[in-house]
Amino acid sequence: MKTRFNFSKKHRFYLVIILLIFMALCVTSLFFPLPESLNYDEGYHYESGVEILRGTAAERGYEDIYHRNIMPASALHPLVDQTIQNIFPISRNLNLENKFFGRFATIIISVILAIYVFIWSKQLYGVLAGFLALILYVLDPNIIGSSRIITQDLFGAASIFIAIYYFWSFLRFGGRKNLVLSILTFGVAQICRLTAVYLVPIYIILGLGFYHREIIQSIQTKNIPVIQRVIKRSIFYILALILSTILIINIGYSFERSGTQLQNYQFLSHSFKQLQTYPVLKSLSIPIPAAYLQALDFGKYKQETGFGSGMPYLLGQLGFIVDPVQGFKIKGFPEYFLIAFLYKVPIATQIFIWLGFISLFLWRKQLNFWQNEAFLIIPSLLYFILMSSNTAQIGIRYILMIFPFLFVFASRIVTGWPAYKRAYRILIIVLTLYLLISNLSYFPHYISYFNELVIDRKMSYQVLVDSNLDWGQNKNYLQDYLQKHPNALFIRYEGDNKLNLVIENQKVAPSQVSLDNPINLLVIEANQLIGITTDSNHFYWLRSSRQPIDHLAYSYLIFNISSQDAANIFGNN
């Protein structure tokens, strides 16, 4: 017998709106980044996925320290890329960069995350709130920018959000389905991004908070049977969670070198090296693949030293200190992500979030905080604090996982829409339109988005750089600009500290540049100007005495220079 789905006109209307919003997300993610080149990290993540498919992640990590952060979810990129090229052979003739179609994997995950944002918001606050949360997600420039590139950021945000959603569903509604899904999604999150390990303390806090009244009451009344039952259920859940997660991680890494003794690892971080000093632990066989433990160690090493990341930069200051004993040392800014959030998140979205907190305060007596809102606020707050203590401060994308939670939380402001005053409803509509306008004003350069607190957009580099602004995604725009402007000189220091000059897409030596030639435009990457990827002294004269006259796709800055300016630049470099 076939099941018939009868939708009312109202439900069909909602369905059409949802489909249109999803289509907008797909279109902006799929087609409009075509002119953008692969950024600095995409090739690495794609190759990491290839190593996962080969089952050689640990081996590659031993050979190359930069490949010690390989996560199994990265395998989706080469899988999707090759699938598209095999199914649609014409795709190979589109003159796109190699690996380009690997981006489709991120787009698919982003659409799935959008669906869960809508579902959770609808369950908590109603269908209108679901639409608002979905709009906040789809129109967020940081989400769009991360949805169309080959990295772990969106994977991590999606897996963490979905895992906590099912944990909430299990605690709130129970049932075998929610039990199984909460366990499986926790395990899957661990193979998407290392920050998912923080789900452990988050689950503990949320679980205790959810049952705190029952726990306190049982202890006060000395209800031993209830206490024993709760302990047994908790032990069962924890054991099932641990065993399932170990199995999922092993499957993700093809069981490569699982069971290796702790003493046989070549750790980098002080914390993991310390574990090897304990006799009882050093001979212990670890039942997880070597690549995963390497990744945890490498992540801790990056936290301790900032290795592999550009130098933190905030509001004109580089994050480093010169220690008398240790010498040069990277030092982060505690307020980094607070400032990044202030400047990189649309102002309308920030207002929505603050309205959500005001609503939470006004209705605090009617709320079941630990049953609902805690599952949105606690993860956001904890991840924000943890990331703020990290020395790897290279972009707001490192706190991307808190965005879906905040979107759902902010959507609570339309819960009583019919009863709201006309002025309040107009405010919500105006803010939504403002969000749309702010979004479109940066189209299609969403990685480089800054809100209207940055009045002069070519000066965004004075606030933040690195993957907030310049991630190497606009190399194609640079080539086109240099071809059309023969009077422009592109200048860049490579990793070997060698100065490279490009005129009309042709590399030239500094000695070949004649100061008598009509070269009056200097093009430079924002990261190079600041000095986060090279010696900060290289372009000190330029950034301290000149301001750009224009920008190219926001990440390249254009200076008007004279012959004397050129002499100063070459003389100081």
N, C-alpha and C positions, 0 to 999 in steps of 0.2 A: 504494500500500500504506500503510495507516494504522499509525502508530507507537503502540504500547501502552506505557503507563507502569505498571510493576508496583511498588508500594510495599509494603515489609514492614510489619508491625505497628509496629515500632520507628520506621521513617521516618514512618509516618502519625501516630504519637504526637508526634514532633518537629514535624511540619507543623502539627498542631492547636495546639500550644503557641505556635508562632511567630505563627499567625493570631490567637490570643487576645491576645497581646502587642501586635500591630499594631492590633487592634481597640481595645484600651485606649488606645493613643496617639491614635487617630483620635477616639474618643469624648471624651476629656478635652480634645482640641484643638478639636473641632468644636462641641460643644453647651454645655459648661460656661462658656465665655467669653461667652455670650449677654448676660448683664447688664452686661458691661464695655463702655464706650464706646470709640470710636477714640482712641488716644493722640495726643500732640502731633505726632508725626512721620508717622503713617499717611496722612493726607491728602496730605502732600507727596510721599510715595513713590508713592501711587496716581496723582497728577497727573503725576509724572515718567514713569510708565509710559504715560500718555496721550500725552505729548509724543514718546516713542519711537515709538509707533504712527503718529503724524502725521508723523514724520520731521523734527521741528522742535526737537530737543534743544539744539543749539548756539544757535539763535535765542533760545530761552527763557533759556539761560544768559547771553547778552549782556544781556537785558532785566532779569533778576533774578539777583543774585549768589548767592542761596540755592539756585538751581536749576543750579548748576555741578557738581553731584555726581550727575548723572543716569546711571544704569546701565541697559543694555538689558534685563536680567533683570526689571526692574520692570514691563515691559510685560505680564508674566504676570498681574499682579494685575487690571488692567481687563479683560484677555481672559477670565480665568476668571470674573470677576464678571458680565460681560455674557453669557457663555455660560450660566451657571447661570440667570440671570433669563430668558433666551430659551427655554431648554429647560423650565424649571419656572416658569411665570408666577405660580403661587401664592406663590413666594418673595417677590414684590413686596408681598404683603399681610401679611407677618410683623411689621410695625412695627419693623423693624430700621434701623439707621443706613445712610444712603447709603454705598456702597463696601464694606459689611460682607462681602459674599461674595468680595471680593478676597483675604480672608484664606485662602480655600481653596487658593490657589496655594502659600502657604507650608506649609500642612499636607501637601500632596502631596509637596513637596520634602523635608519632614521624614521622611515615610514612606520615601521613596527612600533618604535618608541612613541611616535605621535599618537598611534591608536591607543596605547596604554595610558598616555596622559589624558586622553579624552575619557576613557573608560573609568579610570580612578576618580577623576574629577566629577563625572556624572554620578558615580555611586555615592560620593560624599555630599555633593552639593546640588545635584540636579543637572538636567540636560543643558540649560543655558550656561551654567558654569563650565560644563564640558566643552562647549563651543569657545568660551573665553580662554580657557586653558590651551585649547588647540590653536587658537589664533596667536596667543602669546608665544607658543612654540614655533609655529610656522613662520612668524614674522620676526623672530629673533635673529639678528645678523650673525651672532656667534654660533647658533645652531646651524644656520644655513651654511656658513663658512666651513664648519666641521663635518657637515653631512655630505660633502662632495670631494673629500680627499682621502687618501690611503693612510690612515693613522689609527691608533688605538683609542683616541679620545671619545669618539661617539660610541664605540663598542662598549667602553667602560661605563659611560653614562647610562646607556640603555640597559645593560645587564644589571647594574646596581639598582636602578629604579624598579625594574621588573621583579628582581629578587625580593626587594622590600615590599613591593605590592603584594606578592603572593604570601609573604610572611604575615603581613597584616590580614590578608584574606583568611589565612589558616587560623590565626588567633581570634579573629572576629566571628567567622562563620563555621570554622571547623571543617570536617569532612575529609575523606581520604584523598579526593582530588586535590584540594588545596594543600594537604600535607605533602603529597608527592611532588607537586609543583614547587612548593616552597623549598624543598630539599634539592630538587634538580636545578632550579634557577640559581640557588646559592653556589652550587658546584660549577655551573656554567660561567657564572660571574668571575670565578677564580682563574679561568683560562682566557678571559677577555682583557683584563688589565690588573696590574698588581695592587692597585688601590682597593680592590675588592676585599683584600684581607681585613680591612677595617670594618667589614660587615660583622665580624665576630663581636667586637665590643658593642657595636650598634644593636645587634640582635639581643645581646644580654641586657642592655639598658632598656630597650623597648619591651622585651619580655617581662622583666621585673616591673616596669612601669604599668604594663597592661594588667598584670595580676596583683598589683601592690595591695589593693584593698582586701582581696581574698587572702593573701599571704599574711597580712597584719592581723586580720580577723581570726584566722585559723590559729595563729601563734597565741593571740590573746585568750582565745577560748580553749586552747590546748586540744584542738580537734586533730588528734594524731592520725586517724584514718585518712582524712583529707590531705594532710601534709604528706603522708606516705604516698598517696596516689599522685599528687603533684610531682613529687620527687621521681617516682617511677616513670611517669610520662616524659618528664624533662630528660631523664637519662636515656630513654628510648630515642627521643628526638635528636639529642646530641650525638649519640652513637650512629644513628642512621645518617645524620648530616655528615659526620666525619668520614664514614666508610664510603658513602656515595661520592663525596668530594674527592677522596683519594682515587677512586675508580675513574671519575670523569677526568681528572688531571692526567692520570696514566694513559687513558685513551687518547686525550688530546695530544700528548707527546709520543704516542706509539710505544709506550712503556720503555722508552730509550734510557738505558742505564738506571732503571728503577732498582732500588735496593743497594745502591752504592753506600759504602761506609762513610761516615762523616769525616773521618781522618783523611780520606782520599780526595777530598775537594780542595781546590785552590781558591780559597775565598779572598775577597778584596777588602771587605768592610771590617772594621775593628770588632763590631758586635758579633759577626759570624766566626771570625778567627778566635774570639774569646770562647765560643762554644767548644771549639776543638781542643781547648786546654783541659777540659774535664774528662778524666779517664773513663767515667761511666758513659759518656756520650760519644767519645771519639771512635769507639769500635762499633757504635750502633749503626745498623743498616737502615737507611731512610727509605720508606716504601713509596716514595714519589720520584718521578724522573729527575735526572740530574739537571736538566735545563731549567726546570721550575725553581729548584733551590738556587741555582746560579742567578736566576732572574731576581729572586728575593734578595740575595746577597748584593747584586749589582744595584738594585734599587736603594738599599740601605747605604751602599757606598756613595751613591750620588747624593743622598741626603746629607751624608757626613762631609763631603768634599765639594759638591757641586760639579763633579766630573761629568764631562760630556754635554754640559749645558753652556749656553752663552752666559756672560757675566750679567748678573741682575742689574737692572737699570730702572730708576724711578725718579721722575720729576727732576731730571738733569743730573742725577747722582748715580755713579757706578757703585755697585755693591762689592767692595773688597776692602780688606785691611792688610797692613804689613805687620805681621807678628814678629817680634824680636827673635823668637826661636824657630817658628815654622815658616817664616818668610811670608810670601804673598799667599793670601787666603781669601777665598770667595766668602762673602757674608751677605745674607739676604736681608730683606726689609720686612719687619713684622707687619707693616701696614700695606704691603704690596698688593695683595688681592682685594683689600678694601678699596684702595685707590683704583685698581683695575676695574672693579665692579662699578664704581662710581662713574667712570669715564667710558667704559665699554658696553654697558648695558643700557638699552634705550631708556630715556627719562620716563616715558610713559609706563614702561614695565616697572620701573622702580617705584613710581607712584602707586601703581596697582598693588605692589607688594606691601607698601606701607599702609595702604587702605586695608589690606588683609589683616595686618597686625592690629590696627585700630579696631576693626570688626571683632577680632579675637578678644581684645580687652573688653570691649563693650558687652559682649555676649558670653563672658567667661563663666558666669554662673550656670548658664544653660548648656555648656559644652561638656563632652566626654573627651577631655584633652588626650589622655593616655590611650584612648581607644581609637582616636582618629588623627588629630593634628600633630601629635607627637611623632607619628611615622613620617611626617613631612618636614617638621622643624628639626628634630634631633639629628637625622642624617645630614641635613644641610649645615647645621651648626658645627657638628663634629668634623665633617670633611673640610669646612672652611678653616677651622682652627688648625687642623693637622697640616693642611697645605700651606698655611701661613707660616708654620714653623720649619718649612722645607727650604733648603737653599736653592733648589731648582725652580727659580722664579723667572720663567721665560714666556709666559702667556696666560691669559685668562682661561685658556682651554684646560688648564690643570684643575680648575674647579667647575668644569662643565657638568660634572655629575650632579651638582646641586640645582641646576637650572630646572629640570623637569619637576622636582619637588616644589620649587618656588612658584612655578606656573600653576600647579594644581592648588597650592595654598592660596595664591592671589585670586583664584577664580571664585573663592568663597564670597567675594564682595557682591555677587549678583544673585545670591541665594534667595533673597526676598524681593526680587525685581518688581513684581506687580505692586507691591506695597511702598516702594521707594518714591520719594518726591521727584517731581519732574526735573528739578535742577540737578539732582544726583544722577539721574539716568542720562541727562544730557552730558554731564561730566564724563561718564563712562564712555559714551559714544565718541565724544571729542578726543579723549585720550586714545581710543582705539584708532581713530583716523590719524592722529598725531604719530602713533607708532608706525602706521603704514607709510606715511610721508617720510619719516625719518629713515625707515628701511629703504625705500626706493631712492632716496637721495644718495645712497652709496652703491646702488646697483651698478655693476655686478660684483663690486670689490668688497665683499662682506668680511673677509679676514681682517681687512684694514679699518673696519668700522670704529668710529668714535662718536659718541652722542654730541649734542649741541653745546655741551660745556666747553668743547674745543671749538672756538669761534672761527679761527683761521685753520683750515684743515691741513694746510701744508706745514703747519707747526706742530702736528700731532706727535712728532718725534721727541718733543720736549717733555712729553708726559710718559709715554711708554714706547718701546720698540720691540725687537725680536718678533715672535710669532703673533704679537698683537698688531703688527703693522707690516713687517717685511719678513716673509718666510720663503723668499725666493720664488713666489708664485707668479710673478709678473715679468719673467725674462722675455717672453714673446713680445710684450708691449715695448720693452726696451729696444729690442732689435728693430722693430718697426719705427720707433722714434729716431734712432740713430741714422737709419736709412734716409729718413725724410729731412733730417737736419744735419747737413755736412759741417755746420759750424759748431756742432756739439761734441764734447769730449767726455767719454765715460772713463772713470778712474776707479780702480779697485785693487786692494791688496789681497793676494792669494794666501793660502795656508803656509806657504814657504816664505812668507814675508816679502814676496816679490811684487813690485808695483807693475800692474798691467794697465795699459791705456788702449782704448778702442775708439776709432774714428770711422764712421760709416760702416760699422760692423767689422772693421779690419783692425787687428791688433797691431800696435806700433810701439816701438821702444821710446822711452822718455827723450833720448837724444834725437829722435826723428821728429819731435814736435817742435816746429818753428814758432817762436813767439811772435813772429811777424805775420803769421797766417791769421785769417779772420776767424779765429776760434774764440767765441765769446760766451759759450754756454758750457757749463760743467755739470755733468750728471753723476750722481753718487747714491749708493744705497744708504738708507737711513741707518742700518746696522753698522755700516762702515764709518759713517760720519761720527756716530757716537763712540764707536770703538769697542763694541761688545764681542766682535768676532776677530778683532785684530788689535794691535797696540793703539790705545786711546790717544797717544801723542801724535799719531800719523796725521790726523786731520784736525788737530786742536786749533790751529790758526784759522782754518776755514769756519769751524762752528762757533768760534769765539768772536769773530769779527764780521761775519757775513750772515745774512738770512736768505733762505731760498726765495726765488721769485715765483716758483711754480712747483708742481709735483707731477709725477707720471704714475698713474694708478696708485697714488698715495705712498707707495713704498720706495719710489725713487725721487730724489730731490734735485731740483734744477737751480743752479746758481748762475748769476750773470757775472762774468769775470773779465778783467782786463789783462793785458800783457803782463803788467806788474803783479796782478793777482796770481797768474800762472807761474810767474817766477818765484813768488812766495811759496806756492804749493810745492813745486818741485824742489825748491831749496830746503823746505822743511821735511821732505820725504826722501 
